[in-house]
Every structure is written in C-alpha cells, then in structure tokens.
Amino acid sequence: MRYPAGLVCAALDMAVMRIDIPSGAIFHSDRGSQYTSREFAVTLNRHGMRHLLRCPENAGHVSGSASRWPGWATTPAV
C-alpha cells in the first residue's frame, strides 16, 4: 500500500511536535514516490532534516554525504 505524500508529511510534522529531533537529523527511506516528492523535501527542510534514499541494489554507487553508507544516496536540496 502506498501512502500519499501529504499523509507522510503530516506524520513527520506530528513526530517533530512530540519528540525533540535535532537539527541535521537524517531521515532514511526507500525511493517511494511519497519520499521523493517535493512536498516531502520541503517538509524535511522546514524541520532542518537531511534525507538519505536507499539506492537500488544494482546502482553500484552513492552520491553526496551518503558515501559513508553504502547503498544510500542523498536527495537534492530544495
């Protein structure tokens, strides 16, 4: 089941209100459309969080600061 980006963003907003998430925290996810949406990127930026996306197993490379975590890639800045 795929959840819409708005629902995922609302859940993240609720989590940030309930717990202290430090600025620069890293949100790990797969490459689902809700996590690659502009709406989700804006939500992460609003909370000062960074995003690492799981690369397909056959990608063979990672980009940005994700090079420390094999198989993960960063999303572009919004």
PDB file with one MODEL, atoms N, CA, C and O in Angstrom:
MODEL        1
ATOM      1  N   MET A   1       0.845  -1.186   0.000  1.00  0.00           N
ATOM      2  CA  MET A   1       0.000   0.000   0.000  1.00  0.00           C
ATOM      3  C   MET A   1       0.887   1.246   0.000  1.00  0.00           C
ATOM      4  O   MET A   1       1.821   1.349   0.796  1.00  0.00           O
ATOM      5  N   ARG A   2       0.599   2.160  -0.869  1.00  0.00           N
ATOM      6  CA  ARG A   2       1.348   3.419  -0.920  1.00  0.00           C
ATOM      7  C   ARG A   2       0.558   4.502  -0.214  1.00  0.00           C
ATOM      8  O   ARG A   2      -0.647   4.650  -0.418  1.00  0.00           O
ATOM      9  N   TYR A   3       1.250   5.248   0.612  1.00  0.00           N
ATOM     10  CA  TYR A   3       0.626   6.357   1.313  1.00  0.00           C
ATOM     11  C   TYR A   3       0.918   7.648   0.560  1.00  0.00           C
ATOM     12  O   TYR A   3       2.021   7.803   0.036  1.00  0.00           O
ATOM     13  N   PRO A   4      -0.025   8.575   0.486  1.00  0.00           N
ATOM     14  CA  PRO A   4       0.226   9.838  -0.214  1.00  0.00           C
ATOM     15  C   PRO A   4       1.241  10.684   0.548  1.00  0.00           C
ATOM     16  O   PRO A   4       1.377  10.579   1.767  1.00  0.00           O
ATOM     17  N   ALA A   5       1.945  11.519  -0.200  1.00  0.00           N
ATOM     18  CA  ALA A   5       2.981  12.367   0.397  1.00  0.00           C
ATOM     19  C   ALA A   5       2.424  13.234   1.524  1.00  0.00           C
ATOM     20  O   ALA A   5       3.095  13.430   2.537  1.00  0.00           O
ATOM     21  N   GLY A   6       1.222  13.750   1.363  1.00  0.00           N
ATOM     22  CA  GLY A   6       0.636  14.600   2.393  1.00  0.00           C
ATOM     23  C   GLY A   6       0.483  13.887   3.724  1.00  0.00           C
ATOM     24  O   GLY A   6       0.688  14.487   4.778  1.00  0.00           O
ATOM     25  N   LEU A   7       0.123  12.606   3.683  1.00  0.00           N
ATOM     26  CA  LEU A   7      -0.024  11.826   4.902  1.00  0.00           C
ATOM     27  C   LEU A   7       1.332  11.608   5.573  1.00  0.00           C
ATOM     28  O   LEU A   7       1.455  11.727   6.792  1.00  0.00           O
ATOM     29  N   VAL A   8       2.349  11.289   4.767  1.00  0.00           N
ATOM     30  CA  VAL A   8       3.692  11.086   5.298  1.00  0.00           C
ATOM     31  C   VAL A   8       4.226  12.393   5.898  1.00  0.00           C
ATOM     32  O   VAL A   8       4.861  12.373   6.952  1.00  0.00           O
ATOM     33  N   CYS A   9       3.978  13.506   5.245  1.00  0.00           N
ATOM     34  CA  CYS A   9       4.417  14.813   5.752  1.00  0.00           C
ATOM     35  C   CYS A   9       3.708  15.146   7.063  1.00  0.00           C
ATOM     36  O   CYS A   9       4.330  15.647   8.000  1.00  0.00           O
ATOM     37  N   ALA A  10       2.420  14.870   7.126  1.00  0.00           N
ATOM     38  CA  ALA A  10       1.666  15.131   8.358  1.00  0.00           C
ATOM     39  C   ALA A  10       2.193  14.272   9.501  1.00  0.00           C
ATOM     40  O   ALA A  10       2.293  14.748  10.632  1.00  0.00           O
ATOM     41  N   ALA A  11       2.531  13.018   9.225  1.00  0.00           N
ATOM     42  CA  ALA A  11       3.084  12.138  10.255  1.00  0.00           C
ATOM     43  C   ALA A  11       4.427  12.666  10.749  1.00  0.00           C
ATOM     44  O   ALA A  11       4.700  12.637  11.949  1.00  0.00           O
ATOM     45  N   LEU A  12       5.260  13.143   9.843  1.00  0.00           N
ATOM     46  CA  LEU A  12       6.547  13.710  10.242  1.00  0.00           C
ATOM     47  C   LEU A  12       6.343  14.976  11.072  1.00  0.00           C
ATOM     48  O   LEU A  12       7.023  15.173  12.079  1.00  0.00           O
ATOM     49  N   ASP A  13       5.414  15.831  10.657  1.00  0.00           N
ATOM     50  CA  ASP A  13       5.107  17.044  11.428  1.00  0.00           C
ATOM     51  C   ASP A  13       4.672  16.684  12.850  1.00  0.00           C
ATOM     52  O   ASP A  13       5.096  17.330  13.808  1.00  0.00           O
ATOM     53  N   MET A  14       3.829  15.659  12.992  1.00  0.00           N
ATOM     54  CA  MET A  14       3.375  15.233  14.315  1.00  0.00           C
ATOM     55  C   MET A  14       4.527  14.688  15.152  1.00  0.00           C
ATOM     56  O   MET A  14       4.610  14.966  16.348  1.00  0.00           O
ATOM     57  N   ALA A  15       5.411  13.921  14.535  1.00  0.00           N
ATOM     58  CA  ALA A  15       6.557  13.371  15.259  1.00  0.00           C
ATOM     59  C   ALA A  15       7.463  14.482  15.777  1.00  0.00           C
ATOM     60  O   ALA A  15       7.950  14.418  16.906  1.00  0.00           O
ATOM     61  N   VAL A  16       7.688  15.497  14.954  1.00  0.00           N
ATOM     62  CA  VAL A  16       8.546  16.610  15.356  1.00  0.00           C
ATOM     63  C   VAL A  16       7.927  17.389  16.514  1.00  0.00           C
ATOM     64  O   VAL A  16       8.648  17.909  17.365  1.00  0.00           O
ATOM     65  N   MET A  17       6.600  17.473  16.551  1.00  0.00           N
ATOM     66  CA  MET A  17       5.933  18.168  17.662  1.00  0.00           C
ATOM     67  C   MET A  17       6.019  17.363  18.959  1.00  0.00           C
ATOM     68  O   MET A  17       6.024  17.941  20.046  1.00  0.00           O
ATOM     69  N   ARG A  18       6.085  16.049  18.854  1.00  0.00           N
ATOM     70  CA  ARG A  18       6.057  15.191  20.044  1.00  0.00           C
ATOM     71  C   ARG A  18       7.432  14.888  20.630  1.00  0.00           C
ATOM     72  O   ARG A  18       7.562  14.729  21.844  1.00  0.00           O
ATOM     73  N   ILE A  19       8.455  14.806  19.788  1.00  0.00           N
ATOM     74  CA  ILE A  19       9.792  14.464  20.275  1.00  0.00           C
ATOM     75  C   ILE A  19      10.806  15.490  19.782  1.00  0.00           C
ATOM     76  O   ILE A  19      10.588  16.164  18.775  1.00  0.00           O
ATOM     77  N   ASP A  20      11.895  15.595  20.493  1.00  0.00           N
ATOM     78  CA  ASP A  20      12.949  16.541  20.131  1.00  0.00           C
ATOM     79  C   ASP A  20      13.868  15.891  19.098  1.00  0.00           C
ATOM     80  O   ASP A  20      14.674  15.021  19.426  1.00  0.00           O
ATOM     81  N   ILE A  21      13.735  16.322  17.865  1.00  0.00           N
ATOM     82  CA  ILE A  21      14.588  15.817  16.791  1.00  0.00           C
ATOM     83  C   ILE A  21      15.635  16.877  16.505  1.00  0.00           C
ATOM     84  O   ILE A  21      15.285  17.997  16.132  1.00  0.00           O
ATOM     85  N   PRO A  22      16.917  16.553  16.672  1.00  0.00           N
ATOM     86  CA  PRO A  22      17.954  17.566  16.481  1.00  0.00           C
ATOM     87  C   PRO A  22      18.049  18.036  15.034  1.00  0.00           C
ATOM     88  O   PRO A  22      17.794  17.272  14.102  1.00  0.00           O
ATOM     89  N   SER A  23      18.417  19.296  14.859  1.00  0.00           N
ATOM     90  CA  SER A  23      18.632  19.837  13.525  1.00  0.00           C
ATOM     91  C   SER A  23      19.729  19.026  12.843  1.00  0.00           C
ATOM     92  O   SER A  23      20.730  18.678  13.468  1.00  0.00           O
ATOM     93  N   GLY A  24      19.539  18.732  11.582  1.00  0.00           N
ATOM     94  CA  GLY A  24      20.514  17.941  10.844  1.00  0.00           C
ATOM     95  C   GLY A  24      20.278  16.443  10.943  1.00  0.00           C
ATOM     96  O   GLY A  24      21.051  15.656  10.398  1.00  0.00           O
ATOM     97  N   ALA A  25      19.210  16.041  11.638  1.00  0.00           N
ATOM     98  CA  ALA A  25      18.893  14.614  11.742  1.00  0.00           C
ATOM     99  C   ALA A  25      18.706  14.035  10.343  1.00  0.00           C
ATOM    100  O   ALA A  25      18.288  14.737   9.423  1.00  0.00           O
ATOM    101  N   ILE A  26      19.012  12.773  10.195  1.00  0.00           N
ATOM    102  CA  ILE A  26      18.929  12.108   8.898  1.00  0.00           C
ATOM    103  C   ILE A  26      17.695  11.220   8.851  1.00  0.00           C
ATOM    104  O   ILE A  26      17.485  10.390   9.735  1.00  0.00           O
ATOM    105  N   PHE A  27      16.883  11.396   7.820  1.00  0.00           N
ATOM    106  CA  PHE A  27      15.693  10.579   7.589  1.00  0.00           C
ATOM    107  C   PHE A  27      16.036   9.580   6.495  1.00  0.00           C
ATOM    108  O   PHE A  27      16.297   9.977   5.359  1.00  0.00           O
ATOM    109  N   HIS A  28      16.040   8.295   6.818  1.00  0.00           N
ATOM    110  CA  HIS A  28      16.332   7.247   5.841  1.00  0.00           C
ATOM    111  C   HIS A  28      15.018   6.733   5.261  1.00  0.00           C
ATOM    112  O   HIS A  28      14.046   6.546   5.992  1.00  0.00           O
ATOM    113  N   SER A  29      14.989   6.505   3.960  1.00  0.00           N
ATOM    114  CA  SER A  29      13.787   5.942   3.350  1.00  0.00           C
ATOM    115  C   SER A  29      14.138   5.198   2.070  1.00  0.00           C
ATOM    116  O   SER A  29      15.267   5.243   1.580  1.00  0.00           O
ATOM    117  N   ASP A  30      13.137   4.520   1.556  1.00  0.00           N
ATOM    118  CA  ASP A  30      13.285   3.928   0.230  1.00  0.00           C
ATOM    119  C   ASP A  30      12.962   5.014  -0.806  1.00  0.00           C
ATOM    120  O   ASP A  30      12.826   6.185  -0.450  1.00  0.00           O
ATOM    121  N   ARG A  31      12.843   4.643  -2.045  1.00  0.00           N
ATOM    122  CA  ARG A  31      12.598   5.624  -3.106  1.00  0.00           C
ATOM    123  C   ARG A  31      11.123   5.707  -3.490  1.00  0.00           C
ATOM    124  O   ARG A  31      10.799   5.991  -4.643  1.00  0.00           O
ATOM    125  N   GLY A  32      10.231   5.464  -2.536  1.00  0.00           N
ATOM    126  CA  GLY A  32       8.805   5.590  -2.801  1.00  0.00           C
ATOM    127  C   GLY A  32       8.454   7.006  -3.227  1.00  0.00           C
ATOM    128  O   GLY A  32       9.123   7.964  -2.840  1.00  0.00           O
ATOM    129  N   SER A  33       7.409   7.132  -4.019  1.00  0.00           N
ATOM    130  CA  SER A  33       7.049   8.449  -4.566  1.00  0.00           C
ATOM    131  C   SER A  33       6.739   9.464  -3.479  1.00  0.00           C
ATOM    132  O   SER A  33       6.978  10.656  -3.674  1.00  0.00           O
ATOM    133  N   GLN A  34       6.211   9.027  -2.336  1.00  0.00           N
ATOM    134  CA  GLN A  34       5.919   9.972  -1.269  1.00  0.00           C
ATOM    135  C   GLN A  34       7.205  10.551  -0.675  1.00  0.00           C
ATOM    136  O   GLN A  34       7.218  11.698  -0.228  1.00  0.00           O
ATOM    137  N   TYR A  35       8.290   9.760  -0.669  1.00  0.00           N
ATOM    138  CA  TYR A  35       9.558  10.236  -0.102  1.00  0.00           C
ATOM    139  C   TYR A  35      10.388  11.015  -1.109  1.00  0.00           C
ATOM    140  O   TYR A  35      11.305  11.736  -0.718  1.00  0.00           O
ATOM    141  N   THR A  36      10.090  10.889  -2.382  1.00  0.00           N
ATOM    142  CA  THR A  36      10.833  11.642  -3.396  1.00  0.00           C
ATOM    143  C   THR A  36      10.055  12.862  -3.872  1.00  0.00           C
ATOM    144  O   THR A  36      10.493  13.562  -4.785  1.00  0.00           O
ATOM    145  N   SER A  37       8.909  13.117  -3.259  1.00  0.00           N
ATOM    146  CA  SER A  37       8.091  14.258  -3.668  1.00  0.00           C
ATOM    147  C   SER A  37       8.684  15.578  -3.184  1.00  0.00           C
ATOM    148  O   SER A  37       9.398  15.627  -2.182  1.00  0.00           O
ATOM    149  N   ARG A  38       8.380  16.614  -3.896  1.00  0.00           N
ATOM    150  CA  ARG A  38       8.813  17.963  -3.491  1.00  0.00           C
ATOM    151  C   ARG A  38       8.192  18.325  -2.140  1.00  0.00           C
ATOM    152  O   ARG A  38       8.849  18.943  -1.303  1.00  0.00           O
ATOM    153  N   GLU A  39       6.941  17.946  -1.927  1.00  0.00           N
ATOM    154  CA  GLU A  39       6.258  18.237  -0.667  1.00  0.00           C
ATOM    155  C   GLU A  39       7.028  17.651   0.532  1.00  0.00           C
ATOM    156  O   GLU A  39       7.166  18.305   1.566  1.00  0.00           O
ATOM    157  N   PHE A  40       7.523  16.419   0.382  1.00  0.00           N
ATOM    158  CA  PHE A  40       8.272  15.794   1.470  1.00  0.00           C
ATOM    159  C   PHE A  40       9.617  16.481   1.665  1.00  0.00           C
ATOM    160  O   PHE A  40      10.046  16.681   2.801  1.00  0.00           O
ATOM    161  N   ALA A  41      10.290  16.846   0.573  1.00  0.00           N
ATOM    162  CA  ALA A  41      11.570  17.546   0.670  1.00  0.00           C
ATOM    163  C   ALA A  41      11.405  18.885   1.391  1.00  0.00           C
ATOM    164  O   ALA A  41      12.239  19.256   2.217  1.00  0.00           O
ATOM    165  N   VAL A  42      10.336  19.602   1.077  1.00  0.00           N
ATOM    166  CA  VAL A  42      10.065  20.882   1.742  1.00  0.00           C
ATOM    167  C   VAL A  42       9.809  20.658   3.238  1.00  0.00           C
ATOM    168  O   VAL A  42      10.276  21.433   4.071  1.00  0.00           O
ATOM    169  N   THR A  43       9.068  19.599   3.573  1.00  0.00           N
ATOM    170  CA  THR A  43       8.791  19.285   4.983  1.00  0.00           C
ATOM    171  C   THR A  43      10.086  18.979   5.727  1.00  0.00           C
ATOM    172  O   THR A  43      10.296  19.477   6.834  1.00  0.00           O
ATOM    173  N   LEU A  44      10.954  18.169   5.133  1.00  0.00           N
ATOM    174  CA  LEU A  44      12.238  17.871   5.772  1.00  0.00           C
ATOM    175  C   LEU A  44      13.052  19.139   5.979  1.00  0.00           C
ATOM    176  O   LEU A  44      13.611  19.352   7.055  1.00  0.00           O
ATOM    177  N   ASN A  45      13.122  19.981   4.951  1.00  0.00           N
ATOM    178  CA  ASN A  45      13.887  21.230   5.065  1.00  0.00           C
ATOM    179  C   ASN A  45      13.322  22.133   6.146  1.00  0.00           C
ATOM    180  O   ASN A  45      14.079  22.769   6.879  1.00  0.00           O
ATOM    181  N   ARG A  46      12.013  22.198   6.254  1.00  0.00           N
ATOM    182  CA  ARG A  46      11.370  23.030   7.276  1.00  0.00           C
ATOM    183  C   ARG A  46      11.784  22.593   8.684  1.00  0.00           C
ATOM    184  O   ARG A  46      11.881  23.416   9.594  1.00  0.00           O
ATOM    185  N   HIS A  47      12.026  21.298   8.850  1.00  0.00           N
ATOM    186  CA  HIS A  47      12.428  20.772  10.157  1.00  0.00           C
ATOM    187  C   HIS A  47      13.945  20.645  10.298  1.00  0.00           C
ATOM    188  O   HIS A  47      14.432  20.122  11.300  1.00  0.00           O
ATOM    189  N   GLY A  48      14.687  21.114   9.310  1.00  0.00           N
ATOM    190  CA  GLY A  48      16.150  21.068   9.380  1.00  0.00           C
ATOM    191  C   GLY A  48      16.722  19.674   9.285  1.00  0.00           C
ATOM    192  O   GLY A  48      17.803  19.407   9.809  1.00  0.00           O
ATOM    193  N   MET A  49      16.002  18.774   8.618  1.00  0.00           N
ATOM    194  CA  MET A  49      16.446  17.391   8.495  1.00  0.00           C
ATOM    195  C   MET A  49      17.069  17.136   7.127  1.00  0.00           C
ATOM    196  O   MET A  49      16.792  17.839   6.155  1.00  0.00           O
ATOM    197  N   ARG A  50      17.912  16.117   7.079  1.00  0.00           N
ATOM    198  CA  ARG A  50      18.507  15.664   5.818  1.00  0.00           C
ATOM    199  C   ARG A  50      17.859  14.352   5.414  1.00  0.00           C
ATOM    200  O   ARG A  50      17.269  13.661   6.244  1.00  0.00           O
ATOM    201  N   HIS A  51      17.969  14.013   4.142  1.00  0.00           N
ATOM    202  CA  HIS A  51      17.308  12.826   3.613  1.00  0.00           C
ATOM    203  C   HIS A  51      18.308  11.928   2.911  1.00  0.00           C
ATOM    204  O   HIS A  51      19.079  12.387   2.068  1.00  0.00           O
ATOM    205  N   LEU A  52      18.297  10.660   3.252  1.00  0.00           N
ATOM    206  CA  LEU A  52      19.080   9.664   2.541  1.00  0.00           C
ATOM    207  C   LEU A  52      18.120   8.657   1.940  1.00  0.00           C
ATOM    208  O   LEU A  52      17.271   8.100   2.636  1.00  0.00           O
ATOM    209  N   LEU A  53      18.259   8.427   0.650  1.00  0.00           N
ATOM    210  CA  LEU A  53      17.398   7.489  -0.067  1.00  0.00           C
ATOM    211  C   LEU A  53      18.142   6.197  -0.339  1.00  0.00           C
ATOM    212  O   LEU A  53      19.324   6.208  -0.680  1.00  0.00           O
ATOM    213  N   ARG A  54      17.449   5.094  -0.188  1.00  0.00           N
ATOM    214  CA  ARG A  54      18.019   3.786  -0.488  1.00  0.00           C
ATOM    215  C   ARG A  54      18.176   3.653  -1.995  1.00  0.00           C
ATOM    216  O   ARG A  54      17.218   3.836  -2.746  1.00  0.00           O
ATOM    217  N   CYS A  55      19.384   3.336  -2.431  1.00  0.00           N
ATOM    218  CA  CYS A  55      19.657   3.132  -3.857  1.00  0.00           C
ATOM    219  C   CYS A  55      19.227   1.731  -4.265  1.00  0.00           C
ATOM    220  O   CYS A  55      19.256   0.807  -3.452  1.00  0.00           O
ATOM    221  N   PRO A  56      18.832   1.573  -5.505  1.00  0.00           N
ATOM    222  CA  PRO A  56      18.576   0.213  -5.998  1.00  0.00           C
ATOM    223  C   PRO A  56      19.845  -0.623  -5.841  1.00  0.00           C
ATOM    224  O   PRO A  56      20.951  -0.096  -5.961  1.00  0.00           O
ATOM    225  N   GLU A  57      19.701  -1.883  -5.583  1.00  0.00           N
ATOM    226  CA  GLU A  57      20.847  -2.764  -5.330  1.00  0.00           C
ATOM    227  C   GLU A  57      21.848  -2.766  -6.482  1.00  0.00           C
ATOM    228  O   GLU A  57      23.044  -2.952  -6.259  1.00  0.00           O
ATOM    229  N   ASN A  58      21.380  -2.563  -7.692  1.00  0.00           N
ATOM    230  CA  ASN A  58      22.281  -2.624  -8.843  1.00  0.00           C
ATOM    231  C   ASN A  58      22.849  -1.265  -9.238  1.00  0.00           C
ATOM    232  O   ASN A  58      23.471  -1.150 -10.294  1.00  0.00           O
ATOM    233  N   ALA A  59      22.653  -0.236  -8.421  1.00  0.00           N
ATOM    234  CA  ALA A  59      23.125   1.100  -8.787  1.00  0.00           C
ATOM    235  C   ALA A  59      24.636   1.171  -8.801  1.00  0.00           C
ATOM    236  O   ALA A  59      25.219   1.810  -9.676  1.00  0.00           O
ATOM    237  N   GLY A  60      25.285   0.517  -7.835  1.00  0.00           N
ATOM    238  CA  GLY A  60      26.741   0.478  -7.840  1.00  0.00           C
ATOM    239  C   GLY A  60      27.418   1.738  -7.351  1.00  0.00           C
ATOM    240  O   GLY A  60      28.648   1.791  -7.331  1.00  0.00           O
ATOM    241  N   HIS A  61      26.673   2.753  -6.958  1.00  0.00           N
ATOM    242  CA  HIS A  61      27.299   3.973  -6.466  1.00  0.00           C
ATOM    243  C   HIS A  61      26.338   4.727  -5.553  1.00  0.00           C
ATOM    244  O   HIS A  61      25.130   4.490  -5.551  1.00  0.00           O
ATOM    245  N   VAL A  62      26.909   5.630  -4.788  1.00  0.00           N
ATOM    246  CA  VAL A  62      26.120   6.535  -3.956  1.00  0.00           C
ATOM    247  C   VAL A  62      26.636   7.940  -4.198  1.00  0.00           C
ATOM    248  O   VAL A  62      27.732   8.125  -4.726  1.00  0.00           O
ATOM    249  N   SER A  63      25.850   8.922  -3.814  1.00  0.00           N
ATOM    250  CA  SER A  63      26.263  10.302  -4.058  1.00  0.00           C
ATOM    251  C   SER A  63      26.259  11.106  -2.774  1.00  0.00           C
ATOM    252  O   SER A  63      25.641  10.713  -1.784  1.00  0.00           O
ATOM    253  N   GLY A  64      26.940  12.216  -2.795  1.00  0.00           N
ATOM    254  CA  GLY A  64      26.935  13.152  -1.670  1.00  0.00           C
ATOM    255  C   GLY A  64      27.473  12.543  -0.394  1.00  0.00           C
ATOM    256  O   GLY A  64      28.343  11.673  -0.425  1.00  0.00           O
ATOM    257  N   SER A  65      26.944  13.010   0.740  1.00  0.00           N
ATOM    258  CA  SER A  65      27.426  12.552   2.039  1.00  0.00           C
ATOM    259  C   SER A  65      27.051  11.114   2.312  1.00  0.00           C
ATOM    260  O   SER A  65      27.501  10.537   3.302  1.00  0.00           O
ATOM    261  N   ALA A  66      26.246  10.528   1.465  1.00  0.00           N
ATOM    262  CA  ALA A  66      25.829   9.144   1.662  1.00  0.00           C
ATOM    263  C   ALA A  66      26.951   8.158   1.378  1.00  0.00           C
ATOM    264  O   ALA A  66      26.791   6.960   1.613  1.00  0.00           O
ATOM    265  N   SER A  67      28.089   8.641   0.875  1.00  0.00           N
ATOM    266  CA  SER A  67      29.175   7.728   0.553  1.00  0.00           C
ATOM    267  C   SER A  67      29.655   6.963   1.784  1.00  0.00           C
ATOM    268  O   SER A  67      30.304   5.926   1.646  1.00  0.00           O
ATOM    269  N   ARG A  68      29.349   7.452   2.980  1.00  0.00           N
ATOM    270  CA  ARG A  68      29.699   6.748   4.206  1.00  0.00           C
ATOM    271  C   ARG A  68      28.770   5.567   4.463  1.00  0.00           C
ATOM    272  O   ARG A  68      29.097   4.686   5.258  1.00  0.00           O
ATOM    273  N   TRP A  69      27.612   5.539   3.800  1.00  0.00           N
ATOM    274  CA  TRP A  69      26.636   4.482   3.981  1.00  0.00           C
ATOM    275  C   TRP A  69      26.395   3.808   2.636  1.00  0.00           C
ATOM    276  O   TRP A  69      25.577   4.281   1.847  1.00  0.00           O
ATOM    277  N   PRO A  70      27.095   2.708   2.366  1.00  0.00           N
ATOM    278  CA  PRO A  70      26.917   2.048   1.065  1.00  0.00           C
ATOM    279  C   PRO A  70      25.450   1.751   0.782  1.00  0.00           C
ATOM    280  O   PRO A  70      24.727   1.261   1.649  1.00  0.00           O
ATOM    281  N   GLY A  71      25.019   2.053  -0.439  1.00  0.00           N
ATOM    282  CA  GLY A  71      23.655   1.783  -0.856  1.00  0.00           C
ATOM    283  C   GLY A  71      22.689   2.911  -0.583  1.00  0.00           C
ATOM    284  O   GLY A  71      21.496   2.765  -0.851  1.00  0.00           O
ATOM    285  N   TRP A  72      23.159   4.039  -0.057  1.00  0.00           N
ATOM    286  CA  TRP A  72      22.260   5.170   0.242  1.00  0.00           C
ATOM    287  C   TRP A  72      22.697   6.382  -0.565  1.00  0.00           C
ATOM    288  O   TRP A  72      23.890   6.582  -0.790  1.00  0.00           O
ATOM    289  N   ALA A  73      21.759   7.173  -0.992  1.00  0.00           N
ATOM    290  CA  ALA A  73      22.045   8.395  -1.756  1.00  0.00           C
ATOM    291  C   ALA A  73      21.247   9.556  -1.186  1.00  0.00           C
ATOM    292  O   ALA A  73      20.176   9.357  -0.612  1.00  0.00           O
ATOM    293  N   THR A  74      21.759  10.754  -1.342  1.00  0.00           N
ATOM    294  CA  THR A  74      21.061  11.916  -0.827  1.00  0.00           C
ATOM    295  C   THR A  74      20.112  12.480  -1.862  1.00  0.00           C
ATOM    296  O   THR A  74      20.309  12.300  -3.064  1.00  0.00           O
ATOM    297  N   THR A  75      19.083  13.162  -1.392  1.00  0.00           N
ATOM    298  CA  THR A  75      18.188  13.864  -2.305  1.00  0.00           C
ATOM    299  C   THR A  75      18.772  15.236  -2.573  1.00  0.00           C
ATOM    300  O   THR A  75      19.504  15.760  -1.733  1.00  0.00           O
ATOM    301  N   PRO A  76      18.476  15.829  -3.704  1.00  0.00           N
ATOM    302  CA  PRO A  76      18.971  17.180  -3.981  1.00  0.00           C
ATOM    303  C   PRO A  76      18.306  18.203  -3.070  1.00  0.00           C
ATOM    304  O   PRO A  76      17.170  18.018  -2.633  1.00  0.00           O
ATOM    305  N   ALA A  77      19.017  19.269  -2.794  1.00  0.00           N
ATOM    306  CA  ALA A  77      18.477  20.354  -1.955  1.00  0.00           C
ATOM    307  C   ALA A  77      17.302  21.019  -2.651  1.00  0.00           C
ATOM    308  O   ALA A  77      17.263  21.117  -3.877  1.00  0.00           O
ATOM    309  N   VAL A  78      16.363  21.465  -1.866  1.00  0.00           N
ATOM    310  CA  VAL A  78      15.185  22.147  -2.414  1.00  0.00           C
ATOM    311  C   VAL A  78      15.380  23.644  -2.309  1.00  0.00           C
ATOM    312  O   VAL A  78      14.506  24.411  -2.713  1.00  0.00           O
TER     313      VAL A  78
ENDMDL
END
